Amino acid sequence: MWSDFESETERIANLRVKGALSVGAEMIVTACPWCLINLIDGVKEVNVEAKLAIKDLAELCVEAL
């Protein structure tokens, strides 16, 4: 899949991160490897790594055990 991220003003991951922060979320959980990578990048780009955790569903399940 090709995308010209330089020309995009708002990447979807950045919008999701900002949306999660706007409702007071502390974590975003996904089961999609592609989404996980994009959301991690979004948190870094928005510069909120200390405020919002991004986790894979399997990782969350392991922590719960």
mmCIF file of the N, C-alpha and C atoms, coordinates in Angstrom:
data_MODEL
# 
_entry.id   MODEL 
# 
loop_
_atom_site.group_PDB 
_atom_site.id 
_atom_site.type_symbol 
_atom_site.label_atom_id 
_atom_site.label_alt_id 
_atom_site.label_comp_id 
_atom_site.label_asym_id 
_atom_site.label_entity_id 
_atom_site.label_seq_id 
_atom_site.pdbx_PDB_ins_code 
_atom_site.Cartn_x 
_atom_site.Cartn_y 
_atom_site.Cartn_z 
_atom_site.occupancy 
_atom_site.B_iso_or_equiv 
_atom_site.pdbx_formal_charge 
_atom_site.auth_seq_id 
_atom_site.auth_comp_id 
_atom_site.auth_asym_id 
_atom_site.auth_atom_id 
_atom_site.pdbx_PDB_model_num 
ATOM 1   N N  . MET A 1 1  ? 0.842   -1.165  0.000  1.00 0.00 ? 1  MET A N  1 
ATOM 2   C CA . MET A 1 1  ? 0.000   0.000   0.000  1.00 0.00 ? 1  MET A CA 1 
ATOM 3   C C  . MET A 1 1  ? 0.889   1.231   0.000  1.00 0.00 ? 1  MET A C  1 
ATOM 4   N N  . TRP A 1 2  ? 0.576   2.183   -0.858 1.00 0.00 ? 2  TRP A N  1 
ATOM 5   C CA . TRP A 1 2  ? 1.379   3.392   -0.972 1.00 0.00 ? 2  TRP A CA 1 
ATOM 6   C C  . TRP A 1 2  ? 0.593   4.592   -0.472 1.00 0.00 ? 2  TRP A C  1 
ATOM 7   N N  . SER A 1 3  ? 1.272   5.470   0.220  1.00 0.00 ? 3  SER A N  1 
ATOM 8   C CA . SER A 1 3  ? 0.640   6.709   0.673  1.00 0.00 ? 3  SER A CA 1 
ATOM 9   C C  . SER A 1 3  ? 1.690   7.793   0.752  1.00 0.00 ? 3  SER A C  1 
ATOM 10  N N  . ASP A 1 4  ? 1.316   8.978   0.357  1.00 0.00 ? 4  ASP A N  1 
ATOM 11  C CA . ASP A 1 4  ? 2.217   10.122  0.421  1.00 0.00 ? 4  ASP A CA 1 
ATOM 12  C C  . ASP A 1 4  ? 1.911   10.888  1.696  1.00 0.00 ? 4  ASP A C  1 
ATOM 13  N N  . PHE A 1 5  ? 2.510   10.444  2.807  1.00 0.00 ? 5  PHE A N  1 
ATOM 14  C CA . PHE A 1 5  ? 2.211   11.037  4.100  1.00 0.00 ? 5  PHE A CA 1 
ATOM 15  C C  . PHE A 1 5  ? 2.625   12.503  4.192  1.00 0.00 ? 5  PHE A C  1 
ATOM 16  N N  . GLU A 1 6  ? 3.606   12.898  3.411  1.00 0.00 ? 6  GLU A N  1 
ATOM 17  C CA . GLU A 1 6  ? 4.061   14.293  3.447  1.00 0.00 ? 6  GLU A CA 1 
ATOM 18  C C  . GLU A 1 6  ? 2.967   15.250  2.995  1.00 0.00 ? 6  GLU A C  1 
ATOM 19  N N  . SER A 1 7  ? 2.100   14.808  2.084  1.00 0.00 ? 7  SER A N  1 
ATOM 20  C CA . SER A 1 7  ? 1.075   15.695  1.561  1.00 0.00 ? 7  SER A CA 1 
ATOM 21  C C  . SER A 1 7  ? -0.203  15.682  2.406  1.00 0.00 ? 7  SER A C  1 
ATOM 22  N N  . GLU A 1 8  ? -0.308  14.741  3.340  1.00 0.00 ? 8  GLU A N  1 
ATOM 23  C CA . GLU A 1 8  ? -1.501  14.655  4.169  1.00 0.00 ? 8  GLU A CA 1 
ATOM 24  C C  . GLU A 1 8  ? -1.412  15.651  5.315  1.00 0.00 ? 8  GLU A C  1 
ATOM 25  N N  . THR A 1 9  ? -2.486  16.385  5.548  1.00 0.00 ? 9  THR A N  1 
ATOM 26  C CA . THR A 1 9  ? -2.487  17.341  6.644  1.00 0.00 ? 9  THR A CA 1 
ATOM 27  C C  . THR A 1 9  ? -2.790  16.658  7.971  1.00 0.00 ? 9  THR A C  1 
ATOM 28  N N  . GLU A 1 10 ? -3.673  15.684  7.976  1.00 0.00 ? 10 GLU A N  1 
ATOM 29  C CA . GLU A 1 10 ? -4.001  14.942  9.186  1.00 0.00 ? 10 GLU A CA 1 
ATOM 30  C C  . GLU A 1 10 ? -4.106  13.459  8.867  1.00 0.00 ? 10 GLU A C  1 
ATOM 31  N N  . ARG A 1 11 ? -3.181  12.699  9.360  1.00 0.00 ? 11 ARG A N  1 
ATOM 32  C CA . ARG A 1 11 ? -3.238  11.250  9.194  1.00 0.00 ? 11 ARG A CA 1 
ATOM 33  C C  . ARG A 1 11 ? -4.338  10.690  10.076 1.00 0.00 ? 11 ARG A C  1 
ATOM 34  N N  . ILE A 1 12 ? -4.938  9.593   9.670  1.00 0.00 ? 12 ILE A N  1 
ATOM 35  C CA . ILE A 1 12 ? -6.034  8.995   10.416 1.00 0.00 ? 12 ILE A CA 1 
ATOM 36  C C  . ILE A 1 12 ? -5.597  8.637   11.837 1.00 0.00 ? 12 ILE A C  1 
ATOM 37  N N  . ALA A 1 13 ? -4.402  8.113   11.982 1.00 0.00 ? 13 ALA A N  1 
ATOM 38  C CA . ALA A 1 13 ? -3.923  7.751   13.321 1.00 0.00 ? 13 ALA A CA 1 
ATOM 39  C C  . ALA A 1 13 ? -3.853  8.981   14.224 1.00 0.00 ? 13 ALA A C  1 
ATOM 40  N N  . ASN A 1 14 ? -3.410  10.102  13.688 1.00 0.00 ? 14 ASN A N  1 
ATOM 41  C CA . ASN A 1 14 ? -3.338  11.335  14.483 1.00 0.00 ? 14 ASN A CA 1 
ATOM 42  C C  . ASN A 1 14 ? -4.732  11.765  14.915 1.00 0.00 ? 14 ASN A C  1 
ATOM 43  N N  . LEU A 1 15 ? -5.703  11.652  14.006 1.00 0.00 ? 15 LEU A N  1 
ATOM 44  C CA . LEU A 1 15 ? -7.082  12.004  14.341 1.00 0.00 ? 15 LEU A CA 1 
ATOM 45  C C  . LEU A 1 15 ? -7.629  11.085  15.425 1.00 0.00 ? 15 LEU A C  1 
ATOM 46  N N  . ARG A 1 16 ? -7.322  9.792   15.354 1.00 0.00 ? 16 ARG A N  1 
ATOM 47  C CA . ARG A 1 16 ? -7.786  8.833   16.362 1.00 0.00 ? 16 ARG A CA 1 
ATOM 48  C C  . ARG A 1 16 ? -7.161  9.134   17.724 1.00 0.00 ? 16 ARG A C  1 
ATOM 49  N N  . VAL A 1 17 ? -5.886  9.477   17.732 1.00 0.00 ? 17 VAL A N  1 
ATOM 50  C CA . VAL A 1 17 ? -5.194  9.807   18.979 1.00 0.00 ? 17 VAL A CA 1 
ATOM 51  C C  . VAL A 1 17 ? -5.818  11.057  19.595 1.00 0.00 ? 17 VAL A C  1 
ATOM 52  N N  . LYS A 1 18 ? -6.016  12.086  18.795 1.00 0.00 ? 18 LYS A N  1 
ATOM 53  C CA . LYS A 1 18 ? -6.627  13.324  19.305 1.00 0.00 ? 18 LYS A CA 1 
ATOM 54  C C  . LYS A 1 18 ? -8.047  13.083  19.791 1.00 0.00 ? 18 LYS A C  1 
ATOM 55  N N  . GLY A 1 19 ? -8.795  12.241  19.074 1.00 0.00 ? 19 GLY A N  1 
ATOM 56  C CA . GLY A 1 19 ? -10.149 11.903  19.490 1.00 0.00 ? 19 GLY A CA 1 
ATOM 57  C C  . GLY A 1 19 ? -10.169 11.163  20.821 1.00 0.00 ? 19 GLY A C  1 
ATOM 58  N N  . ALA A 1 20 ? -9.246  10.233  20.992 1.00 0.00 ? 20 ALA A N  1 
ATOM 59  C CA . ALA A 1 20 ? -9.162  9.479   22.251 1.00 0.00 ? 20 ALA A CA 1 
ATOM 60  C C  . ALA A 1 20 ? -8.824  10.405  23.410 1.00 0.00 ? 20 ALA A C  1 
ATOM 61  N N  . LEU A 1 21 ? -7.906  11.310  23.184 1.00 0.00 ? 21 LEU A N  1 
ATOM 62  C CA . LEU A 1 21 ? -7.545  12.269  24.232 1.00 0.00 ? 21 LEU A CA 1 
ATOM 63  C C  . LEU A 1 21 ? -8.710  13.186  24.579 1.00 0.00 ? 21 LEU A C  1 
ATOM 64  N N  . SER A 1 22 ? -9.491  13.555  23.589 1.00 0.00 ? 22 SER A N  1 
ATOM 65  C CA . SER A 1 22 ? -10.598 14.488  23.816 1.00 0.00 ? 22 SER A CA 1 
ATOM 66  C C  . SER A 1 22 ? -11.698 13.892  24.695 1.00 0.00 ? 22 SER A C  1 
ATOM 67  N N  . VAL A 1 23 ? -11.791 12.565  24.767 1.00 0.00 ? 23 VAL A N  1 
ATOM 68  C CA . VAL A 1 23 ? -12.793 11.932  25.629 1.00 0.00 ? 23 VAL A CA 1 
ATOM 69  C C  . VAL A 1 23 ? -12.162 11.387  26.913 1.00 0.00 ? 23 VAL A C  1 
ATOM 70  N N  . GLY A 1 24 ? -10.887 11.667  27.134 1.00 0.00 ? 24 GLY A N  1 
ATOM 71  C CA . GLY A 1 24 ? -10.227 11.275  28.375 1.00 0.00 ? 24 GLY A CA 1 
ATOM 72  C C  . GLY A 1 24 ? -9.675  9.862   28.406 1.00 0.00 ? 24 GLY A C  1 
ATOM 73  N N  . ALA A 1 25 ? -9.512  9.240   27.244 1.00 0.00 ? 25 ALA A N  1 
ATOM 74  C CA . ALA A 1 25 ? -8.960  7.877   27.204 1.00 0.00 ? 25 ALA A CA 1 
ATOM 75  C C  . ALA A 1 25 ? -7.504  7.870   27.651 1.00 0.00 ? 25 ALA A C  1 
ATOM 76  N N  . GLU A 1 26 ? -7.127  6.800   28.300 1.00 0.00 ? 26 GLU A N  1 
ATOM 77  C CA . GLU A 1 26 ? -5.738  6.613   28.726 1.00 0.00 ? 26 GLU A CA 1 
ATOM 78  C C  . GLU A 1 26 ? -5.020  5.573   27.871 1.00 0.00 ? 26 GLU A C  1 
ATOM 79  N N  . MET A 1 27 ? -5.813  4.816   27.082 1.00 0.00 ? 27 MET A N  1 
ATOM 80  C CA . MET A 1 27 ? -5.247  3.730   26.292 1.00 0.00 ? 27 MET A CA 1 
ATOM 81  C C  . MET A 1 27 ? -6.121  3.474   25.064 1.00 0.00 ? 27 MET A C  1 
ATOM 82  N N  . ILE A 1 28 ? -5.462  3.115   23.960 1.00 0.00 ? 28 ILE A N  1 
ATOM 83  C CA . ILE A 1 28 ? -6.158  2.624   22.774 1.00 0.00 ? 28 ILE A CA 1 
ATOM 84  C C  . ILE A 1 28 ? -5.690  1.187   22.581 1.00 0.00 ? 28 ILE A C  1 
ATOM 85  N N  . VAL A 1 29 ? -6.649  0.273   22.416 1.00 0.00 ? 29 VAL A N  1 
ATOM 86  C CA . VAL A 1 29 ? -6.342  -1.146  22.234 1.00 0.00 ? 29 VAL A CA 1 
ATOM 87  C C  . VAL A 1 29 ? -6.808  -1.566  20.847 1.00 0.00 ? 29 VAL A C  1 
ATOM 88  N N  . THR A 1 30 ? -5.954  -2.308  20.149 1.00 0.00 ? 30 THR A N  1 
ATOM 89  C CA . THR A 1 30 ? -6.288  -2.788  18.815 1.00 0.00 ? 30 THR A CA 1 
ATOM 90  C C  . THR A 1 30 ? -5.808  -4.226  18.647 1.00 0.00 ? 30 THR A C  1 
ATOM 91  N N  . ALA A 1 31 ? -6.463  -4.949  17.762 1.00 0.00 ? 31 ALA A N  1 
ATOM 92  C CA . ALA A 1 31 ? -6.038  -6.311  17.435 1.00 0.00 ? 31 ALA A CA 1 
ATOM 93  C C  . ALA A 1 31 ? -5.397  -6.353  16.047 1.00 0.00 ? 31 ALA A C  1 
ATOM 94  N N  . CYS A 1 32 ? -5.270  -5.200  15.418 1.00 0.00 ? 32 CYS A N  1 
ATOM 95  C CA . CYS A 1 32 ? -4.733  -5.098  14.060 1.00 0.00 ? 32 CYS A CA 1 
ATOM 96  C C  . CYS A 1 32 ? -3.276  -4.638  14.092 1.00 0.00 ? 32 CYS A C  1 
ATOM 97  N N  . PRO A 1 33 ? -2.347  -5.441  13.577 1.00 0.00 ? 33 PRO A N  1 
ATOM 98  C CA . PRO A 1 33 ? -0.929  -5.051  13.583 1.00 0.00 ? 33 PRO A CA 1 
ATOM 99  C C  . PRO A 1 33 ? -0.662  -3.750  12.820 1.00 0.00 ? 33 PRO A C  1 
ATOM 100 N N  . TRP A 1 34 ? -1.359  -3.564  11.708 1.00 0.00 ? 34 TRP A N  1 
ATOM 101 C CA . TRP A 1 34 ? -1.177  -2.337  10.912 1.00 0.00 ? 34 TRP A CA 1 
ATOM 102 C C  . TRP A 1 34 ? -1.625  -1.114  11.714 1.00 0.00 ? 34 TRP A C  1 
ATOM 103 N N  . CYS A 1 35 ? -2.786  -1.231  12.356 1.00 0.00 ? 35 CYS A N  1 
ATOM 104 C CA . CYS A 1 35 ? -3.305  -0.128  13.173 1.00 0.00 ? 35 CYS A CA 1 
ATOM 105 C C  . CYS A 1 35 ? -2.385  0.156   14.356 1.00 0.00 ? 35 CYS A C  1 
ATOM 106 N N  . LEU A 1 36 ? -1.858  -0.897  14.961 1.00 0.00 ? 36 LEU A N  1 
ATOM 107 C CA . LEU A 1 36 ? -0.954  -0.736  16.099 1.00 0.00 ? 36 LEU A CA 1 
ATOM 108 C C  . LEU A 1 36 ? 0.247   0.132   15.715 1.00 0.00 ? 36 LEU A C  1 
ATOM 109 N N  . ILE A 1 37 ? 0.863   -0.184  14.602 1.00 0.00 ? 37 ILE A N  1 
ATOM 110 C CA . ILE A 1 37 ? 2.030   0.579   14.135 1.00 0.00 ? 37 ILE A CA 1 
ATOM 111 C C  . ILE A 1 37 ? 1.638   2.030   13.859 1.00 0.00 ? 37 ILE A C  1 
ATOM 112 N N  . ASN A 1 38 ? 0.514   2.222   13.184 1.00 0.00 ? 38 ASN A N  1 
ATOM 113 C CA . ASN A 1 38 ? 0.084   3.578   12.850 1.00 0.00 ? 38 ASN A CA 1 
ATOM 114 C C  . ASN A 1 38 ? -0.281  4.381   14.088 1.00 0.00 ? 38 ASN A C  1 
ATOM 115 N N  . LEU A 1 39 ? -0.947  3.758   15.053 1.00 0.00 ? 39 LEU A N  1 
ATOM 116 C CA . LEU A 1 39 ? -1.318  4.467   16.274 1.00 0.00 ? 39 LEU A CA 1 
ATOM 117 C C  . LEU A 1 39 ? -0.093  4.819   17.120 1.00 0.00 ? 39 LEU A C  1 
ATOM 118 N N  . ILE A 1 40 ? 0.876   3.928   17.171 1.00 0.00 ? 40 ILE A N  1 
ATOM 119 C CA . ILE A 1 40 ? 2.123   4.236   17.887 1.00 0.00 ? 40 ILE A CA 1 
ATOM 120 C C  . ILE A 1 40 ? 2.797   5.443   17.240 1.00 0.00 ? 40 ILE A C  1 
ATOM 121 N N  . ASP A 1 41 ? 2.835   5.462   15.915 1.00 0.00 ? 41 ASP A N  1 
ATOM 122 C CA . ASP A 1 41 ? 3.399   6.613   15.205 1.00 0.00 ? 41 ASP A CA 1 
ATOM 123 C C  . ASP A 1 41 ? 2.577   7.878   15.474 1.00 0.00 ? 41 ASP A C  1 
ATOM 124 N N  . GLY A 1 42 ? 1.248   7.733   15.524 1.00 0.00 ? 42 GLY A N  1 
ATOM 125 C CA . GLY A 1 42 ? 0.378   8.876   15.785 1.00 0.00 ? 42 GLY A CA 1 
ATOM 126 C C  . GLY A 1 42 ? 0.616   9.478   17.153 1.00 0.00 ? 42 GLY A C  1 
ATOM 127 N N  . VAL A 1 43 ? 0.791   8.629   18.161 1.00 0.00 ? 43 VAL A N  1 
ATOM 128 C CA . VAL A 1 43 ? 1.065   9.111   19.517 1.00 0.00 ? 43 VAL A CA 1 
ATOM 129 C C  . VAL A 1 43 ? 2.387   9.881   19.547 1.00 0.00 ? 43 VAL A C  1 
ATOM 130 N N  . LYS A 1 44 ? 3.378   9.364   18.823 1.00 0.00 ? 44 LYS A N  1 
ATOM 131 C CA . LYS A 1 44 ? 4.676   10.051  18.764 1.00 0.00 ? 44 LYS A CA 1 
ATOM 132 C C  . LYS A 1 44 ? 4.560   11.377  18.036 1.00 0.00 ? 44 LYS A C  1 
ATOM 133 N N  . GLU A 1 45 ? 3.823   11.383  16.922 1.00 0.00 ? 45 GLU A N  1 
ATOM 134 C CA . GLU A 1 45 ? 3.699   12.606  16.127 1.00 0.00 ? 45 GLU A CA 1 
ATOM 135 C C  . GLU A 1 45 ? 2.926   13.699  16.860 1.00 0.00 ? 45 GLU A C  1 
ATOM 136 N N  . VAL A 1 46 ? 1.891   13.297  17.611 1.00 0.00 ? 46 VAL A N  1 
ATOM 137 C CA . VAL A 1 46 ? 1.106   14.263  18.375 1.00 0.00 ? 46 VAL A CA 1 
ATOM 138 C C  . VAL A 1 46 ? 1.829   14.625  19.679 1.00 0.00 ? 46 VAL A C  1 
ATOM 139 N N  . ASN A 1 47 ? 2.863   13.862  20.013 1.00 0.00 ? 47 ASN A N  1 
ATOM 140 C CA . ASN A 1 47 ? 3.711   14.103  21.176 1.00 0.00 ? 47 ASN A CA 1 
ATOM 141 C C  . ASN A 1 47 ? 2.946   13.933  22.491 1.00 0.00 ? 47 ASN A C  1 
ATOM 142 N N  . VAL A 1 48 ? 2.234   12.798  22.606 1.00 0.00 ? 48 VAL A N  1 
ATOM 143 C CA . VAL A 1 48 ? 1.475   12.511  23.822 1.00 0.00 ? 48 VAL A CA 1 
ATOM 144 C C  . VAL A 1 48 ? 1.794   11.103  24.351 1.00 0.00 ? 48 VAL A C  1 
ATOM 145 N N  . GLU A 1 49 ? 3.029   10.688  24.178 1.00 0.00 ? 49 GLU A N  1 
ATOM 146 C CA . GLU A 1 49 ? 3.430   9.343   24.599 1.00 0.00 ? 49 GLU A CA 1 
ATOM 147 C C  . GLU A 1 49 ? 3.229   9.113   26.093 1.00 0.00 ? 49 GLU A C  1 
ATOM 148 N N  . ALA A 1 50 ? 3.363   10.150  26.899 1.00 0.00 ? 50 ALA A N  1 
ATOM 149 C CA . ALA A 1 50 ? 3.199   10.011  28.345 1.00 0.00 ? 50 ALA A CA 1 
ATOM 150 C C  . ALA A 1 50 ? 1.728   9.980   28.751 1.00 0.00 ? 50 ALA A C  1 
ATOM 151 N N  . LYS A 1 51 ? 0.839   10.428  27.890 1.00 0.00 ? 51 LYS A N  1 
ATOM 152 C CA . LYS A 1 51 ? -0.585  10.526  28.224 1.00 0.00 ? 51 LYS A CA 1 
ATOM 153 C C  . LYS A 1 51 ? -1.429  9.371   27.697 1.00 0.00 ? 51 LYS A C  1 
ATOM 154 N N  . LEU A 1 52 ? -1.009  8.751   26.597 1.00 0.00 ? 52 LEU A N  1 
ATOM 155 C CA . LEU A 1 52 ? -1.853  7.763   25.928 1.00 0.00 ? 52 LEU A CA 1 
ATOM 156 C C  . LEU A 1 52 ? -1.042  6.531   25.550 1.00 0.00 ? 52 LEU A C  1 
ATOM 157 N N  . ALA A 1 53 ? -1.460  5.386   26.073 1.00 0.00 ? 53 ALA A N  1 
ATOM 158 C CA . ALA A 1 53 ? -0.793  4.116   25.757 1.00 0.00 ? 53 ALA A CA 1 
ATOM 159 C C  . ALA A 1 53 ? -1.495  3.449   24.577 1.00 0.00 ? 53 ALA A C  1 
ATOM 160 N N  . ILE A 1 54 ? -0.713  2.801   23.731 1.00 0.00 ? 54 ILE A N  1 
ATOM 161 C CA . ILE A 1 54 ? -1.245  2.030   22.607 1.00 0.00 ? 54 ILE A CA 1 
ATOM 162 C C  . ILE A 1 54 ? -0.839  0.581   22.849 1.00 0.00 ? 54 ILE A C  1 
ATOM 163 N N  . LYS A 1 55 ? -1.821  -0.319  22.881 1.00 0.00 ? 55 LYS A N  1 
ATOM 164 C CA . LYS A 1 55 ? -1.519  -1.724  23.158 1.00 0.00 ? 55 LYS A CA 1 
ATOM 165 C C  . LYS A 1 55 ? -2.245  -2.639  22.186 1.00 0.00 ? 55 LYS A C  1 
ATOM 166 N N  . ASP A 1 56 ? -1.633  -3.774  21.937 1.00 0.00 ? 56 ASP A N  1 
ATOM 167 C CA . ASP A 1 56 ? -2.253  -4.841  21.178 1.00 0.00 ? 56 ASP A CA 1 
ATOM 168 C C  . ASP A 1 56 ? -3.180  -5.616  22.132 1.00 0.00 ? 56 ASP A C  1 
ATOM 169 N N  . LEU A 1 57 ? -4.292  -6.108  21.627 1.00 0.00 ? 57 LEU A N  1 
ATOM 170 C CA . LEU A 1 57 ? -5.242  -6.835  22.457 1.00 0.00 ? 57 LEU A CA 1 
ATOM 171 C C  . LEU A 1 57 ? -4.583  -8.033  23.147 1.00 0.00 ? 57 LEU A C  1 
ATOM 172 N N  . ALA A 1 58 ? -3.729  -8.752  22.437 1.00 0.00 ? 58 ALA A N  1 
ATOM 173 C CA . ALA A 1 58 ? -3.048  -9.910  23.015 1.00 0.00 ? 58 ALA A CA 1 
ATOM 174 C C  . ALA A 1 58 ? -2.158  -9.485  24.179 1.00 0.00 ? 58 ALA A C  1 
ATOM 175 N N  . GLU A 1 59 ? -1.491  -8.349  24.045 1.00 0.00 ? 59 GLU A N  1 
ATOM 176 C CA . GLU A 1 59 ? -0.642  -7.820  25.095 1.00 0.00 ? 59 GLU A CA 1 
ATOM 177 C C  . GLU A 1 59 ? -1.472  -7.506  26.346 1.00 0.00 ? 59 GLU A C  1 
ATOM 178 N N  . LEU A 1 60 ? -2.637  -6.929  26.149 1.00 0.00 ? 60 LEU A N  1 
ATOM 179 C CA . LEU A 1 60 ? -3.524  -6.604  27.259 1.00 0.00 ? 60 LEU A CA 1 
ATOM 180 C C  . LEU A 1 60 ? -4.021  -7.873  27.947 1.00 0.00 ? 60 LEU A C  1 
ATOM 181 N N  . CYS A 1 61 ? -4.315  -8.904  27.170 1.00 0.00 ? 61 CYS A N  1 
ATOM 182 C CA . CYS A 1 61 ? -4.758  -10.185 27.736 1.00 0.00 ? 61 CYS A CA 1 
ATOM 183 C C  . CYS A 1 61 ? -3.668  -10.827 28.583 1.00 0.00 ? 61 CYS A C  1 
ATOM 184 N N  . VAL A 1 62 ? -2.439  -10.773 28.109 1.00 0.00 ? 62 VAL A N  1 
ATOM 185 C CA . VAL A 1 62 ? -1.303  -11.339 28.861 1.00 0.00 ? 62 VAL A CA 1 
ATOM 186 C C  . VAL A 1 62 ? -1.139  -10.596 30.181 1.00 0.00 ? 62 VAL A C  1 
ATOM 187 N N  . GLU A 1 63 ? -1.273  -9.282  30.159 1.00 0.00 ? 63 GLU A N  1 
ATOM 188 C CA . GLU A 1 63 ? -1.152  -8.494  31.387 1.00 0.00 ? 63 GLU A CA 1 
ATOM 189 C C  . GLU A 1 63 ? -2.246  -8.853  32.389 1.00 0.00 ? 63 GLU A C  1 
ATOM 190 N N  . ALA A 1 64 ? -3.421  -9.209  31.891 1.00 0.00 ? 64 ALA A N  1 
ATOM 191 C CA . ALA A 1 64 ? -4.545  -9.527  32.760 1.00 0.00 ? 64 ALA A CA 1 
ATOM 192 C C  . ALA A 1 64 ? -4.393  -10.894 33.431 1.00 0.00 ? 64 ALA A C  1 
ATOM 193 N N  . LEU A 1 65 ? -3.572  -11.756 32.846 1.00 0.00 ? 65 LEU A N  1 
ATOM 194 C CA . LEU A 1 65 ? -3.395  -13.097 33.417 1.00 0.00 ? 65 LEU A CA 1 
ATOM 195 C C  . LEU A 1 65 ? -2.499  -13.067 34.590 1.00 0.00 ? 65 LEU A C  1 
# 
